[in-house]
């Protein structure tokens, strides 16, 4: 079964574009390996990325927003740790 990525973003902080961009980045790299990438509206400054039910990034816990290469590494490490991400891994 293919994994699902869910990005929870604060609508009050207007982080929809940021979340949409991250979804696009993840889909461009893992389009064949993911079941879906979903955007989930939230509030109170939330920006979290889940791999299935596992929280892999939290803005508060991890100190801000992840760069695309960091988010891709987090997904890759769970999906296929042996996969080479090319220039991202350099």
Backbone as a printed PyTorch tensor [residue, N CA C, xyz], in Angstrom:
tensor([[[ 0.8430, -1.1860,  0.0000],
         [ 0.0000,  0.0000,  0.0000],
         [ 0.8910,  1.2530,  0.0000]],

        [[ 0.5880,  2.1730, -0.8650],
         [ 1.3770,  3.4010, -0.9740],
         [ 1.0510,  4.3490,  0.1810]],

        [[ 2.0590,  5.0640,  0.6660],
         [ 1.8380,  5.9890,  1.7820],
         [ 1.1280,  7.2730,  1.3590]],

        [[ 0.5840,  7.9370,  2.3530],
         [-0.1060,  9.2180,  2.1770],
         [ 0.6520, 10.2890,  2.9460]],

        [[ 0.8620, 11.4260,  2.3120],
         [ 1.4590, 12.5840,  2.9650],
         [ 0.3390, 13.5880,  3.2280]],

        [[ 0.2860, 14.1130,  4.4330],
         [-0.6850, 15.1570,  4.7680],
         [ 0.0690, 16.3550,  5.3380]],

        [[-0.2020, 17.5130,  4.7710],
         [ 0.4090, 18.7500,  5.2510],
         [-0.6830, 19.5820,  5.9190]],

        [[-0.5520, 19.7630,  7.2260],
         [-1.4810, 20.6000,  7.9870],
         [-0.8890, 22.0110,  8.0240]],

        [[-1.6920, 22.9930,  7.6540],
         [-1.1920, 24.3700,  7.5930],
         [-2.2100, 25.3300,  8.2140]],

        [[-1.7100, 26.3820,  8.8170],
         [-2.5700, 27.3720,  9.4610],
         [-3.1850, 28.2970,  8.4120]],

        [[-4.5150, 28.3290,  8.3630],
         [-5.1970, 29.2170,  7.4190],
         [-5.1280, 30.6690,  7.8770]],

        [[-5.1030, 30.8750,  9.1910],
         [-5.0250, 32.2400,  9.7260],
         [-3.6910, 32.8940,  9.3780]],

        [[-2.6300, 32.0840,  9.3090],
         [-1.2990, 32.5800,  8.9670],
         [-1.0840, 32.6510,  7.4560]],

        [[-2.0770, 32.1910,  6.7050],
         [-2.0460, 32.2030,  5.2360],
         [-0.8780, 31.3880,  4.6780]],

        [[-0.7290, 30.1600,  5.1910],
         [ 0.3490, 29.2820,  4.7510],
         [-0.0930, 28.2980,  3.6740]],

        [[-1.2380, 28.5380,  3.0430],
         [-1.7110, 27.6470,  1.9800],
         [-0.7170, 27.5760,  0.8270]],

        [[-0.1960, 28.7010,  0.3700],
         [ 0.7520, 28.6800, -0.7500],
         [ 2.0090, 27.9050, -0.3980]],

        [[ 2.4980, 28.0750,  0.8190],
         [ 3.6850, 27.3350,  1.2860],
         [ 3.3940, 25.8330,  1.2840]],

        [[ 2.2340, 25.4530,  1.8180],
         [ 1.8590, 24.0390,  1.8750],
         [ 1.6550, 23.4750,  0.4720]],

        [[ 1.0350, 24.2530, -0.3970],
         [ 0.8280, 23.8150, -1.7750],
         [ 2.1330, 23.6310, -2.5220]],

        [[ 3.0650, 24.5390, -2.2920],
         [ 4.3760, 24.4230, -2.9250],
         [ 5.0960, 23.1660, -2.4400]],

        [[ 5.0190, 22.8900, -1.1280],
         [ 5.6710, 21.6910, -0.5870],
         [ 5.0140, 20.4380, -1.1570]],

        [[ 3.6990, 20.4440, -1.2810],
         [ 3.0030, 19.3040, -1.8800],
         [ 3.4890, 19.0850, -3.3110]],

        [[ 3.6370, 20.1540, -4.0610],
         [ 4.1280, 20.0660, -5.4370],
         [ 5.5420, 19.4810, -5.4740]],

        [[ 6.3980, 19.9300, -4.5790],
         [ 7.7750, 19.4200, -4.5260],
         [ 7.7920, 17.9210, -4.2300]],

        [[ 6.9900, 17.4970, -3.2640],
         [ 6.9550, 16.0750, -2.9190],
         [ 6.3620, 15.2380, -4.0420]],

        [[ 5.3260, 15.7450, -4.6790],
         [ 4.7290, 15.0140, -5.7990],
         [ 5.6610, 14.9370, -6.9950]],

        [[ 6.4290, 15.9670, -7.2320],
         [ 7.3390, 15.9450, -8.3750],
         [ 8.4460, 14.9100, -8.1770]],

        [[ 8.8090, 14.6400, -6.9370],
         [ 9.8630, 13.6740, -6.6580],
         [ 9.3320, 12.2610, -6.4550]],

        [[ 8.1720, 12.1280, -5.8240],
         [ 7.6580, 10.8120, -5.4320],
         [ 6.3020, 10.4810, -6.0520]],

        [[ 6.0050, 11.0080, -7.2160],
         [ 4.6690, 10.8580, -7.7980],
         [ 4.2200,  9.4080, -7.9520]],

        [[ 5.1190,  8.5050, -8.2980],
         [ 4.7390,  7.1040, -8.4950],
         [ 4.6780,  6.3100, -7.1990]],

        [[ 5.3110,  6.8090, -6.1540],
         [ 5.4100,  6.0600, -4.9060],
         [ 4.3870,  6.4560, -3.8480]],

        [[ 3.6910,  7.5740, -4.0360],
         [ 2.7400,  8.0590, -3.0380],
         [ 1.2980,  7.8380, -3.4800]],

        [[ 0.4460,  7.4990, -2.5290],
         [-0.9860,  7.3690, -2.8210],
         [-1.5980,  8.7480, -3.0240]],

        [[-1.1700,  9.6990, -2.1940],
         [-1.6690, 11.0670, -2.3070],
         [-0.8660, 12.0040, -1.4200]],

        [[-0.9610, 13.2660, -1.7450],
         [-0.4610, 14.3380, -0.8790],
         [-1.6560, 15.2420, -0.6350]],

        [[-2.0480, 15.3520,  0.6250],
         [-3.2500, 16.1060,  0.9860],
         [-2.8790, 17.3640,  1.7720]],

        [[-3.6770, 18.4050,  1.5790],
         [-3.5520, 19.6390,  2.3480],
         [-4.7040, 19.6900,  3.3380]],

        [[-4.3750, 19.9210,  4.6030],
         [-5.3810, 19.9230,  5.6650],
         [-5.3580, 21.2640,  6.3940]],

        [[-6.3970, 22.0860,  6.2290],
         [-6.4510, 23.3690,  6.9280],
         [-6.4230, 23.1770,  8.4440]],

        [[-5.6830, 24.0620,  9.1110],
         [-5.5810, 24.0380, 10.5730],
         [-5.5520, 25.4840, 11.0610]],

        [[-5.2460, 25.6810, 12.3250],
         [-5.1500, 27.0280, 12.8990],
         [-4.0260, 27.0600, 13.9230]],

        [[-3.9140, 28.1520, 14.6490],
         [-2.9710, 28.3060, 15.7550],
         [-1.5130, 28.1130, 15.3570]],

        [[-1.1470, 28.5490, 14.1420],
         [ 0.2430, 28.4950, 13.7250],
         [ 0.7590, 27.1150, 13.3630]],

        [[-0.1390, 26.2050, 13.0930],
         [ 0.2580, 24.8260, 12.7770],
         [ 0.8390, 24.7280, 11.3700]],

        [[ 1.9710, 24.0550, 11.2700],
         [ 2.5260, 23.6070,  9.9890],
         [ 3.2080, 22.2840, 10.2890]],

        [[ 2.5480, 21.1970,  9.8880],
         [ 3.0350, 19.8570, 10.1790],
         [ 2.9250, 18.9940,  8.9390]],

        [[ 3.8980, 18.1020,  8.7900],
         [ 3.8810, 17.1560,  7.6810],
         [ 3.8260, 15.7530,  8.2750]],

        [[ 2.8610, 14.9750,  7.8130],
         [ 2.6880, 13.5990,  8.2630],
         [ 2.9690, 12.6360,  7.1300]],

        [[ 3.6510, 11.5530,  7.4520],
         [ 3.8440, 10.4100,  6.5630],
         [ 2.9430,  9.3280,  7.1260]],

        [[ 1.8480,  9.0530,  6.4380],
         [ 0.7650,  8.2530,  7.0100],
         [ 0.3710,  8.9050,  8.3300]],

        [[ 0.5110,  8.2130,  9.4500],
         [ 0.1250,  8.7990, 10.7360],
         [ 1.3230,  9.2850, 11.5510]],

        [[ 2.5130,  9.2630, 10.9540],
         [ 3.7280,  9.6630, 11.6670],
         [ 4.0710, 11.1290, 11.3870]],

        [[ 4.1940, 11.9040, 12.4350],
         [ 4.5910, 13.3030, 12.2960],
         [ 6.0790, 13.3450, 11.9560]],

        [[ 6.4100, 13.8580, 10.7600],
         [ 7.8190, 13.9070, 10.3630],
         [ 8.3690, 15.3340, 10.3890]],

        [[ 7.4850, 16.3370, 10.4290],
         [ 7.9500, 17.7200, 10.5780],
         [ 6.8960, 18.5210, 11.3100]],

        [[ 7.3340, 19.2960, 12.2760],
         [ 6.4570, 20.1970, 13.0300],
         [ 7.1740, 21.5340, 13.1420]],

        [[ 6.5540, 22.5910, 12.6740],
         [ 7.1630, 23.9190, 12.6840],
         [ 7.6390, 24.3220, 14.0780]],

        [[ 6.8360, 24.0540, 15.0930],
         [ 7.1960, 24.4310, 16.4600],
         [ 8.3360, 23.5510, 16.9770]],

        [[ 8.1840, 22.2610, 16.8540],
         [ 9.1830, 21.3190, 17.3660],
         [10.5230, 21.4290, 16.6340]],

        [[10.4530, 21.5780, 15.3130],
         [11.6570, 21.5090, 14.4840],
         [12.2250, 22.8740, 14.1080]],

        [[11.6200, 23.9360, 14.5810],
         [12.1930, 25.2650, 14.3950],
         [11.9740, 25.8890, 13.0390]],

        [[10.7330, 26.0090, 12.6290],
         [10.4280, 26.7000, 11.3810],
         [ 9.9290, 25.7670, 10.3030]],

        [[10.1350, 26.1910,  9.0790],
         [ 9.6500, 25.4480,  7.9200],
         [10.8030, 24.6710,  7.2930]],

        [[10.5260, 23.4550,  6.8200],
         [11.6130, 22.6880,  6.2080],
         [11.9140, 23.1770,  4.7930]],

        [[13.1760, 23.0990,  4.4140],
         [13.5150, 23.2920,  3.0130],
         [12.9720, 22.0770,  2.2730]],

        [[12.7170, 22.2240,  0.9880],
         [12.1860, 21.1130,  0.1990],
         [13.1030, 19.8970,  0.2750]],

        [[14.4180, 20.1250,  0.2230],
         [15.3420, 18.9880,  0.2460],
         [15.2670, 18.2290,  1.5660]],

        [[15.0020, 18.9200,  2.6570],
         [14.8700, 18.2570,  3.9620],
         [13.5940, 17.4230,  3.9910]],

        [[12.4920, 17.9940,  3.5410],
         [11.2190, 17.2590,  3.5070],
         [11.3320, 16.0370,  2.6040]],

        [[12.0030, 16.1900,  1.4790],
         [12.1850, 15.0550,  0.5650],
         [13.0240, 13.9670,  1.2060]],

        [[14.0480, 14.3440,  1.9350],
         [14.8630, 13.3420,  2.6370],
         [14.0480, 12.6080,  3.6930]],

        [[13.2130, 13.3480,  4.4310],
         [12.3880, 12.7250,  5.4640],
         [11.4320, 11.7000,  4.8610]],

        [[10.8320, 12.0520,  3.7280],
         [ 9.9230, 11.1210,  3.0490],
         [10.7140,  9.9410,  2.4940]],

        [[11.8120, 10.2190,  1.8140],
         [12.6290,  9.1570,  1.2310],
         [13.1040,  8.1660,  2.2880]],

        [[13.5280,  8.6660,  3.4430],
         [14.0500,  7.8030,  4.5000],
         [13.0130,  6.8000,  4.9940]],

        [[11.7510,  7.1260,  4.8610],
         [10.6870,  6.2060,  5.2660],
         [10.2160,  5.3440,  4.1000]],

        [[10.2230,  5.9080,  2.9270],
         [ 9.7140,  5.2310,  1.7320],
         [10.7210,  4.2310,  1.1760]],

        [[11.9500,  4.6750,  0.9760],
         [13.0050,  3.8470,  0.3860],
         [14.3630,  4.4390,  0.7580]],

        [[14.8910,  4.0710,  1.9280],
         [16.1400,  4.6700,  2.4190],
         [17.3300,  4.5190,  1.4680]],

        [[17.2880,  3.5580,  0.5740],
         [18.4110,  3.3440, -0.3520],
         [18.3080,  4.1970, -1.6140]],

        [[17.1850,  4.8620, -1.7940],
         [16.9870,  5.6680, -3.0070],
         [17.9130,  6.8810, -3.0120]],

        [[18.5270,  7.1220, -4.1570],
         [19.3920,  8.2830, -4.3490],
         [18.5330,  9.4390, -4.8340]],

        [[18.6160, 10.5640, -4.1380],
         [17.8670, 11.7490, -4.5380],
         [18.7040, 12.6930, -5.3970]],

        [[19.8140, 12.2040, -5.9030],
         [20.6360, 13.0110, -6.7940],
         [21.2860, 14.1680, -6.0770]],

        [[21.1740, 15.3610, -6.6670],
         [21.8470, 16.5410, -6.1200],
         [21.3890, 16.8890, -4.7040]],

        [[20.2090, 16.4650, -4.3120],
         [19.6960, 16.7340, -2.9730],
         [20.5460, 16.0470, -1.9080]],

        [[21.1090, 14.8890, -2.2500],
         [21.9300, 14.1440, -1.3070],
         [23.3710, 14.6020, -1.2740]],

        [[23.7520, 15.5130, -2.1170],
         [25.1560, 15.9660, -2.1680],
         [25.4180, 17.0230, -1.1350]]])
